[in-house]
């Protein structure tokens, strides 16, 4: 039987908020000529303190965030004097359902508001969706949802009758976010798994698709062997997704081919001999494909192999197989770069070679000014 909670002005509410001291957690970026050309293109937008914005010219943003994203939210705030952090009290009733309070809600009337979300598991989505749907209704000037990682993006198609494309389901839910006084909600997503997923969103929201590749380019410039880098893609999908952003580099494309009952990674195009190979993909789950690519590239003469993913999902601590002490000296990744789009992974791999986090904070601060 469905539960109905009738609240009458003449009676106390069925659920009463607990005193503040019992509340839960409060949430408070010839080869020498090529490299010169690359350096110039990156410096124009991503170098130095250009992410840091000044007062007066930028719209003032009130940034709310989920508990998992607190560290990233603070980094975003540090990028701009125009961004102010706001807090939400994330609490639960005794039955486990959310008991959420948007603190000082009256103060954001007429203001530009953003929410930094992390849908790391189904268990945290509902409480964040509840806050996301409430914020635009608080008479705010505009609303932006920043969802760095769109978690159901890999489930975007059906292979047999009965498959549920949950990427479409999530896009439909987000498309129903109420309008603010300024109009439709803007949704900022980084390196969504398949670009066609932009068409899953309805006309009542404005999806803005950003990428972490400029941050990788900036990091590659800083390497001592920056003139000896070749980009590798683990499959045709990754090549289609990223190759136009990496045209300054020689490229290698790998592919999985079937040999009997097994799928084997082979080099489809390119030559890794004597090069520092950087494998680029949008996300990593178990990491098996990356490891097989590393092996075949090393076997064909790569000087060393590194990897970059925007989203390091790594369920069940699968990142452990990449730790340097898990490999022999000739069978490991020199660098493994990732963004902080998956905060739980970032906390787990801190100070563990070969992992290095490249923060999205500056890019997010820029996106909030669009």
DRENDO-1510 file (C-alpha; in Angstrom, 1 decimal, always signed):
<recs>
REC; n; res; u; v; w
REC; 1; UNK; +0.0; +0.0; +0.0 .
REC; 2; UNK; +1.3; +3.4; -0.9 .
REC; 3; UNK; +2.3; +5.7; +2.0 .
REC; 4; UNK; +0.6; +9.1; +2.2 .
REC; 5; UNK; +1.8; +11.7; +4.6 .
REC; 6; UNK; -1.0; +14.2; +5.2 .
REC; 7; UNK; +0.1; +17.4; +6.8 .
REC; 8; UNK; -2.5; +19.7; +8.2 .
REC; 9; UNK; -1.9; +23.1; +9.6 .
REC; 10; UNK; -3.8; +22.1; +12.7 .
REC; 11; UNK; -1.5; +19.2; +13.5 .
REC; 12; UNK; +2.2; +18.7; +13.8 .
REC; 13; UNK; +3.9; +17.3; +10.7 .
REC; 14; UNK; +4.2; +13.5; +10.6 .
REC; 15; UNK; +8.0; +14.0; +10.3 .
REC; 16; UNK; +9.8; +16.5; +12.5 .
REC; 17; UNK; +13.3; +17.8; +11.7 .
REC; 18; UNK; +15.8; +16.8; +14.3 .
REC; 19; UNK; +17.8; +19.5; +16.0 .
REC; 20; UNK; +20.8; +20.7; +14.0 .
REC; 21; UNK; +23.3; +19.0; +16.3 .
REC; 22; UNK; +21.9; +15.7; +15.1 .
REC; 23; UNK; +22.0; +16.5; +11.4 .
REC; 24; UNK; +24.3; +14.6; +9.0 .
REC; 25; UNK; +27.2; +15.9; +7.0 .
REC; 26; UNK; +26.9; +19.5; +5.9 .
REC; 27; UNK; +28.3; +20.2; +2.5 .
REC; 28; UNK; +30.0; +24.4; +3.6 .
REC; 29; UNK; +44.3; +21.6; -17.4 .
REC; 30; UNK; +59.9; +18.4; -37.8 .
REC; 31; UNK; +58.2; +17.8; -34.0 .
REC; 32; UNK; +59.7; +20.9; -32.4 .
REC; 33; UNK; +57.6; +23.1; -34.7 .
REC; 34; UNK; +54.5; +21.0; -34.0 .
REC; 35; UNK; +55.1; +21.4; -30.2 .
REC; 36; UNK; +55.5; +25.1; -30.5 .
REC; 37; UNK; +52.2; +25.3; -32.4 .
REC; 38; UNK; +50.6; +23.2; -29.7 .
REC; 39; UNK; +52.0; +25.3; -26.9 .
REC; 40; UNK; +50.7; +28.5; -28.4 .
REC; 41; UNK; +47.2; +27.1; -28.9 .
REC; 42; UNK; +47.0; +25.9; -25.3 .
REC; 43; UNK; +48.5; +29.0; -23.7 .
REC; 44; UNK; +45.9; +31.2; -25.3 .
REC; 45; UNK; +43.3; +29.6; -23.0 .
REC; 46; UNK; +44.6; +27.3; -20.4 .
REC; 47; UNK; +48.0; +28.5; -19.1 .
REC; 48; UNK; +49.0; +30.3; -16.0 .
REC; 49; UNK; +46.2; +31.9; -13.9 .
REC; 50; UNK; +43.8; +32.5; -16.8 .
REC; 51; UNK; +41.2; +30.3; -15.0 .
REC; 52; UNK; +41.3; +32.8; -12.2 .
REC; 53; UNK; +38.5; +35.4; -12.8 .
REC; 54; UNK; +38.2; +38.9; -11.6 .
REC; 55; UNK; +35.4; +40.8; -9.9 .
REC; 56; UNK; +33.0; +43.0; -11.7 .
REC; 57; UNK; +33.0; +41.4; -15.1 .
REC; 58; UNK; +31.7; +38.0; -14.3 .
REC; 59; UNK; +28.3; +36.9; -13.0 .
REC; 60; UNK; +28.3; +36.0; -9.3 .
REC; 61; UNK; +27.6; +32.3; -8.8 .
REC; 62; UNK; +26.3; +30.6; -5.7 .
REC; 63; UNK; +27.7; +27.1; -5.9 .
REC; 64; UNK; +26.0; +24.2; -4.0 .
REC; 65; UNK; +27.5; +20.7; -4.0 .
REC; 66; UNK; +27.0; +17.2; -2.9 .
REC; 67; UNK; +29.0; +15.7; +0.0 .
REC; 68; UNK; +31.4; +13.8; -2.3 .
REC; 69; UNK; +32.2; +16.9; -4.4 .
REC; 70; UNK; +33.2; +19.2; -1.5 .
REC; 71; UNK; +36.9; +19.1; -2.3 .
REC; 72; UNK; +36.3; +19.8; -6.0 .
REC; 73; UNK; +33.8; +22.5; -5.2 .
REC; 74; UNK; +36.3; +24.3; -3.0 .
REC; 75; UNK; +38.9; +24.1; -5.8 .
REC; 76; UNK; +36.3; +25.6; -8.2 .
REC; 77; UNK; +35.7; +28.4; -5.8 .
REC; 78; UNK; +39.4; +29.1; -5.5 .
REC; 79; UNK; +39.5; +29.7; -9.3 .
REC; 80; UNK; +37.2; +32.7; -9.2 .
REC; 81; UNK; +36.3; +35.6; -6.9 .
REC; 82; UNK; +32.8; +35.4; -8.6 .
REC; 83; UNK; +32.0; +32.0; -7.1 .
REC; 84; UNK; +30.6; +31.7; -3.5 .
REC; 85; UNK; +30.1; +28.3; -1.9 .
REC; 86; UNK; +26.7; +27.5; -0.4 .
REC; 87; UNK; +25.7; +24.6; +1.8 .
REC; 88; UNK; +23.1; +22.0; +2.0 .
REC; 89; UNK; +22.3; +19.8; +5.0 .
REC; 90; UNK; +22.2; +16.2; +3.8 .
REC; 91; UNK; +20.3; +14.3; +6.5 .
REC; 92; UNK; +18.0; +11.2; +6.6 .
REC; 93; UNK; +14.9; +10.3; +8.4 .
REC; 94; UNK; +14.8; +7.1; +10.4 .
REC; 95; UNK; +13.5; +5.2; +7.5 .
REC; 96; UNK; +16.4; +6.2; +5.3 .
REC; 97; UNK; +14.7; +8.7; +3.1 .
REC; 98; UNK; +16.3; +12.1; +2.6 .
REC; 99; UNK; +15.7; +15.0; +5.0 .
REC; 100; UNK; +17.3; +17.8; +3.1 .
REC; 101; UNK; +17.7; +21.5; +4.0 .
REC; 102; UNK; +19.0; +24.1; +1.5 .
REC; 103; UNK; +20.6; +26.5; +4.0 .
REC; 104; UNK; +19.8; +30.2; +3.9 .
REC; 105; UNK; +17.5; +29.7; +0.9 .
REC; 106; UNK; +16.1; +33.2; +1.0 .
REC; 107; UNK; +19.6; +34.6; +0.3 .
REC; 108; UNK; +19.8; +33.1; -3.2 .
REC; 109; UNK; +16.7; +34.8; -4.6 .
REC; 110; UNK; +17.5; +36.7; -7.8 .
REC; 111; UNK; +21.0; +35.1; -7.8 .
REC; 112; UNK; +22.7; +32.8; -10.3 .
REC; 113; UNK; +22.9; +29.3; -8.8 .
REC; 114; UNK; +24.9; +26.1; -9.7 .
REC; 115; UNK; +25.0; +22.6; -8.3 .
REC; 116; UNK; +28.0; +20.3; -8.5 .
REC; 117; UNK; +26.7; +16.7; -8.6 .
REC; 118; UNK; +28.3; +13.3; -8.5 .
REC; 119; UNK; +26.1; +10.3; -9.3 .
REC; 120; UNK; +28.6; +7.8; -8.1 .
REC; 121; UNK; +26.0; +5.1; -7.2 .
REC; 122; UNK; +22.2; +4.7; -7.5 .
REC; 123; UNK; +22.0; +5.2; -3.7 .
REC; 124; UNK; +23.0; +8.9; -3.8 .
REC; 125; UNK; +21.2; +9.9; -7.0 .
REC; 126; UNK; +17.7; +10.4; -5.4 .
REC; 127; UNK; +18.8; +12.8; -2.7 .
REC; 128; UNK; +20.7; +14.9; -5.2 .
REC; 129; UNK; +17.9; +14.9; -7.7 .
REC; 130; UNK; +15.6; +16.2; -4.9 .
REC; 131; UNK; +17.9; +19.2; -4.3 .
REC; 132; UNK; +18.4; +19.8; -8.0 .
REC; 133; UNK; +14.7; +19.9; -8.6 .
REC; 134; UNK; +14.1; +22.2; -5.6 .
REC; 135; UNK; +16.8; +24.9; -6.3 .
REC; 136; UNK; +15.3; +26.4; -9.6 .
REC; 137; UNK; +12.1; +27.0; -7.7 .
REC; 138; UNK; +13.7; +29.3; -5.2 .
REC; 139; UNK; +13.2; +32.4; -7.4 .
REC; 140; UNK; +16.7; +32.3; -8.7 .
REC; 141; UNK; +18.0; +34.1; -11.8 .
REC; 142; UNK; +19.5; +31.0; -13.5 .
REC; 143; UNK; +20.4; +27.4; -12.7 .
REC; 144; UNK; +23.4; +25.3; -13.9 .
REC; 145; UNK; +23.9; +21.7; -13.1 .
REC; 146; UNK; +27.5; +20.5; -13.3 .
REC; 147; UNK; +27.6; +16.7; -13.6 .
REC; 148; UNK; +31.2; +16.0; -14.6 .
REC; 149; UNK; +30.6; +12.3; -15.2 .
REC; 150; UNK; +27.4; +11.1; -16.8 .
REC; 151; UNK; +27.4; +7.6; -15.3 .
REC; 152; UNK; +24.9; +5.7; -17.5 .
REC; 153; UNK; +26.6; +7.0; -20.7 .
REC; 154; UNK; +27.9; +3.5; -21.6 .
REC; 155; UNK; +24.4; +2.1; -21.6 .
REC; 156; UNK; +23.2; +4.0; -24.6 .
REC; 157; UNK; +22.0; +1.3; -27.0 .
REC; 158; UNK; +20.0; -1.9; -27.1 .
REC; 159; UNK; +21.6; -5.1; -28.3 .
REC; 160; UNK; +18.4; -7.2; -27.9 .
REC; 161; UNK; +14.7; -6.7; -27.2 .
REC; 162; UNK; +14.2; -5.9; -23.6 .
REC; 163; UNK; +17.5; -4.1; -23.0 .
REC; 164; UNK; +17.0; -0.9; -21.1 .
REC; 165; UNK; +19.1; +2.1; -22.3 .
REC; 166; UNK; +19.6; +3.8; -19.0 .
REC; 167; UNK; +21.5; +6.6; -20.6 .
REC; 168; UNK; +18.2; +7.7; -22.1 .
REC; 169; UNK; +16.4; +7.2; -18.8 .
REC; 170; UNK; +18.9; +9.5; -16.9 .
REC; 171; UNK; +18.7; +12.1; -19.7 .
REC; 172; UNK; +14.9; +12.1; -19.5 .
REC; 173; UNK; +15.0; +12.6; -15.7 .
REC; 174; UNK; +17.5; +15.6; -16.0 .
REC; 175; UNK; +15.4; +17.0; -18.9 .
REC; 176; UNK; +12.6; +17.5; -16.4 .
REC; 177; UNK; +14.5; +19.9; -14.1 .
REC; 178; UNK; +12.2; +22.9; -13.5 .
REC; 179; UNK; +13.0; +26.2; -15.2 .
REC; 180; UNK; +14.3; +29.0; -13.1 .
REC; 181; UNK; +13.2; +32.6; -13.6 .
REC; 182; UNK; +16.0; +32.9; -16.2 .
REC; 183; UNK; +14.8; +30.0; -18.3 .
REC; 184; UNK; +16.0; +26.4; -18.9 .
REC; 185; UNK; +18.6; +24.7; -16.8 .
REC; 186; UNK; +22.1; +24.4; -18.3 .
REC; 187; UNK; +23.7; +21.0; -17.8 .
REC; 188; UNK; +27.5; +20.8; -18.0 .
REC; 189; UNK; +28.9; +17.3; -18.7 .
REC; 190; UNK; +32.5; +16.3; -19.5 .
REC; 191; UNK; +33.4; +13.8; -22.2 .
REC; 192; UNK; +30.1; +12.0; -22.4 .
REC; 193; UNK; +30.7; +8.5; -23.6 .
REC; 194; UNK; +28.8; +8.9; -27.0 .
REC; 195; UNK; +28.2; +12.3; -28.6 .
REC; 196; UNK; +24.9; +11.2; -29.9 .
REC; 197; UNK; +23.6; +11.2; -26.3 .
REC; 198; UNK; +23.1; +14.9; -26.6 .
REC; 199; UNK; +19.9; +14.1; -28.5 .
REC; 200; UNK; +18.6; +12.1; -25.5 .
REC; 201; UNK; +18.0; +15.4; -23.6 .
REC; 202; UNK; +14.8; +17.3; -24.1 .
REC; 203; UNK; +14.2; +20.8; -25.2 .
REC; 204; UNK; +13.6; +22.1; -21.7 .
REC; 205; UNK; +17.3; +21.9; -20.7 .
REC; 206; UNK; +20.5; +23.1; -22.4 .
REC; 207; UNK; +23.2; +20.4; -22.4 .
REC; 208; UNK; +26.8; +21.8; -22.5 .
REC; 209; UNK; +29.4; +19.2; -23.4 .
REC; 210; UNK; +32.9; +20.0; -22.3 .
REC; 211; UNK; +36.2; +17.9; -22.5 .
REC; 212; UNK; +39.2; +17.3; -20.3 .
REC; 213; UNK; +41.6; +17.0; -23.3 .
REC; 214; UNK; +42.9; +20.6; -23.1 .
REC; 215; UNK; +44.0; +19.8; -19.5 .
REC; 216; UNK; +45.9; +16.7; -20.8 .
REC; 217; UNK; +47.5; +18.8; -23.6 .
REC; 218; UNK; +48.8; +21.2; -21.0 .
REC; 219; UNK; +50.2; +18.4; -18.9 .
REC; 220; UNK; +51.9; +16.8; -21.9 .
REC; 221; UNK; +53.7; +20.1; -22.6 .
REC; 222; UNK; +55.4; +19.9; -19.2 .
REC; 223; UNK; +57.0; +16.5; -19.8 .
REC; 224; UNK; +60.7; +16.3; -20.5 .
REC; 225; UNK; +60.0; +14.1; -23.6 .
REC; 226; UNK; +57.1; +16.3; -24.9 .
REC; 227; UNK; +58.6; +16.1; -28.4 .
REC; 228; UNK; +58.5; +12.3; -28.4 .
REC; 229; UNK; +54.8; +11.6; -27.7 .
REC; 230; UNK; +52.5; +9.5; -29.8 .
REC; 231; UNK; +48.8; +9.2; -28.9 .
REC; 232; UNK; +47.2; +5.7; -29.0 .
REC; 233; UNK; +43.5; +4.9; -28.9 .
REC; 234; UNK; +42.3; +1.5; -27.5 .
REC; 235; UNK; +39.6; +1.2; -30.2 .
REC; 236; UNK; +37.9; +2.9; -33.1 .
REC; 237; UNK; +35.4; +4.5; -30.8 .
REC; 238; UNK; +38.0; +6.4; -28.8 .
REC; 239; UNK; +39.7; +7.5; -32.1 .
REC; 240; UNK; +36.4; +8.9; -33.4 .
REC; 241; UNK; +35.7; +10.6; -30.1 .
REC; 242; UNK; +39.1; +12.3; -29.6 .
REC; 243; UNK; +41.3; +12.3; -32.7 .
REC; 244; UNK; +40.3; +15.8; -33.9 .
REC; 245; UNK; +41.5; +17.3; -30.6 .
REC; 246; UNK; +44.9; +15.6; -30.9 .
REC; 247; UNK; +45.9; +16.2; -34.5 .
REC; 248; UNK; +49.2; +17.6; -33.4 .
REC; 249; UNK; +50.4; +14.1; -32.5 .
REC; 250; UNK; +51.2; +11.0; -34.4 .
REC; 251; UNK; +48.5; +8.4; -33.7 .
REC; 252; UNK; +48.1; +4.7; -33.2 .
REC; 253; UNK; +44.8; +2.9; -33.2 .
REC; 254; UNK; +44.4; -0.5; -31.5 .
REC; 255; UNK; +41.6; -3.0; -32.0 .
REC; 256; UNK; +40.3; -6.1; -30.5 .
REC; 257; UNK; +40.3; -9.1; -32.8 .
REC; 258; UNK; +38.8; -12.5; -32.1 .
REC; 259; UNK; +41.1; -15.5; -32.0 .
REC; 260; UNK; +39.1; -18.6; -31.3 .
REC; 261; UNK; +37.2; -17.9; -28.1 .
REC; 262; UNK; +39.4; -15.0; -27.0 .
REC; 263; UNK; +39.6; -11.3; -28.0 .
REC; 264; UNK; +43.2; -10.1; -28.5 .
REC; 265; UNK; +44.3; -6.5; -28.7 .
REC; 266; UNK; +46.3; -5.8; -31.9 .
REC; 267; UNK; +47.8; -2.6; -33.4 .
REC; 268; UNK; +45.5; -1.6; -36.3 .
REC; 269; UNK; +47.4; +1.5; -37.4 .
REC; 270; UNK; +50.7; +3.3; -36.5 .
REC; 271; UNK; +54.1; +2.4; -35.1 .
REC; 272; UNK; +55.0; +2.8; -31.4 .
REC; 273; UNK; +58.7; +2.0; -31.7 .
REC; 274; UNK; +60.9; +4.4; -29.6 .
REC; 275; UNK; +58.0; +6.6; -28.6 .
REC; 276; UNK; +56.3; +7.6; -25.4 .
REC; 277; UNK; +52.8; +6.4; -26.0 .
REC; 278; UNK; +49.9; +7.9; -24.3 .
REC; 279; UNK; +46.7; +5.9; -24.5 .
REC; 280; UNK; +43.6; +8.2; -24.4 .
REC; 281; UNK; +40.0; +7.2; -23.6 .
REC; 282; UNK; +37.0; +8.7; -22.0 .
REC; 283; UNK; +36.7; +6.3; -19.1 .
REC; 284; UNK; +38.1; +3.2; -17.4 .
REC; 285; UNK; +36.2; +0.5; -15.6 .
REC; 286; UNK; +38.2; -2.7; -14.8 .
REC; 287; UNK; +41.2; -1.5; -16.9 .
REC; 288; UNK; +41.7; -4.8; -18.7 .
REC; 289; UNK; +41.7; -3.2; -22.2 .
REC; 290; UNK; +44.3; -0.6; -21.2 .
REC; 291; UNK; +46.6; -3.2; -19.8 .
REC; 292; UNK; +46.3; -5.3; -22.9 .
REC; 293; UNK; +47.1; -2.2; -25.0 .
REC; 294; UNK; +50.1; -1.5; -22.9 .
REC; 295; UNK; +51.4; -5.0; -23.4 .
REC; 296; UNK; +51.1; -4.9; -27.2 .
REC; 297; UNK; +52.6; -1.4; -27.5 .
REC; 298; UNK; +55.6; -2.4; -25.3 .
REC; 299; UNK; +56.0; -5.5; -27.3 .
REC; 300; UNK; +56.2; -3.4; -30.5 .
REC; 301; UNK; +59.0; -1.2; -29.1 .
REC; 302; UNK; +57.4; +1.6; -27.3 .
REC; 303; UNK; +59.9; +3.4; -25.1 .
REC; 304; UNK; +57.2; +3.8; -22.4 .
REC; 305; UNK; +53.5; +3.8; -22.1 .
REC; 306; UNK; +51.2; +6.1; -20.2 .
REC; 307; UNK; +47.4; +6.5; -20.1 .
REC; 308; UNK; +44.8; +9.3; -19.7 .
REC; 309; UNK; +41.1; +8.9; -19.0 .
REC; 310; UNK; +38.7; +11.7; -18.1 .
REC; 311; UNK; +36.6; +9.4; -15.8 .
REC; 312; UNK; +38.4; +6.9; -13.6 .
REC; 313; UNK; +35.5; +4.8; -12.4 .
REC; 314; UNK; +37.5; +1.8; -11.2 .
REC; 315; UNK; +34.7; -0.2; -9.5 .
REC; 316; UNK; +35.8; -2.7; -6.8 .
REC; 317; UNK; +39.2; -1.1; -6.4 .
REC; 318; UNK; +40.2; -2.3; -9.9 .
REC; 319; UNK; +42.8; +0.6; -9.9 .
REC; 320; UNK; +45.0; -1.6; -7.7 .
REC; 321; UNK; +46.2; -3.7; -10.7 .
REC; 322; UNK; +47.9; -0.5; -12.1 .
REC; 323; UNK; +50.1; +0.2; -9.1 .
REC; 324; UNK; +53.8; +0.0; -9.8 .
REC; 325; UNK; +54.4; -2.8; -7.3 .
REC; 326; UNK; +51.9; -4.9; -9.2 .
REC; 327; UNK; +54.0; -5.1; -12.3 .
REC; 328; UNK; +57.5; -6.1; -13.3 .
REC; 329; UNK; +59.9; -3.3; -14.2 .
REC; 330; UNK; +59.2; -3.6; -18.0 .
REC; 331; UNK; +55.4; -4.0; -17.8 .
REC; 332; UNK; +53.9; -0.9; -16.2 .
REC; 333; UNK; +52.5; +2.6; -17.0 .
REC; 334; UNK; +54.9; +5.5; -16.7 .
REC; 335; UNK; +51.9; +7.9; -15.9 .
REC; 336; UNK; +48.2; +7.4; -15.5 .
REC; 337; UNK; +46.4; +10.7; -15.7 .
REC; 338; UNK; +42.8; +11.2; -14.7 .
REC; 339; UNK; +40.5; +14.1; -13.8 .
REC; 340; UNK; +38.7; +14.5; -10.5 .
REC; 341; UNK; +35.3; +13.7; -12.0 .
REC; 342; UNK; +35.0; +10.6; -9.8 .
REC; 343; UNK; +35.8; +11.9; -6.3 .
REC; 344; UNK; +35.8; +8.5; -4.5 .
REC; 345; UNK; +38.5; +7.2; -6.9 .
REC; 346; UNK; +40.6; +10.3; -6.4 .
REC; 347; UNK; +40.6; +9.8; -2.6 .
REC; 348; UNK; +41.6; +6.2; -3.0 .
REC; 349; UNK; +44.6; +6.7; -5.4 .
REC; 350; UNK; +46.2; +9.8; -3.9 .
REC; 351; UNK; +50.0; +9.5; -3.7 .
REC; 352; UNK; +49.9; +6.1; -5.4 .
REC; 353; UNK; +52.1; +6.0; -8.6 .
REC; 354; UNK; +51.5; +6.0; -11.5 .
REC; 355; UNK; +48.3; +7.9; -10.8 .
REC; 356; UNK; +48.1; +11.7; -11.1 .
REC; 357; UNK; +45.0; +13.8; -10.9 .
REC; 358; UNK; +44.4; +16.7; -13.3 .
REC; 359; UNK; +41.7; +18.9; -11.8 .
REC; 360; UNK; +38.6; +20.0; -13.7 .
REC; 361; UNK; +38.2; +23.0; -11.3 .
REC; 362; UNK; +39.4; +25.7; -13.6 .
REC; 363; UNK; +37.4; +24.4; -16.6 .
REC; 364; UNK; +34.3; +24.2; -14.4 .
REC; 365; UNK; +34.8; +27.7; -13.2 .
REC; 366; UNK; +34.9; +28.9; -16.9 .
REC; 367; UNK; +31.9; +26.8; -17.8 .
REC; 368; UNK; +29.8; +28.5; -15.1 .
REC; 369; UNK; +30.3; +31.8; -16.9 .
REC; 370; UNK; +28.9; +30.6; -20.2 .
</recs>
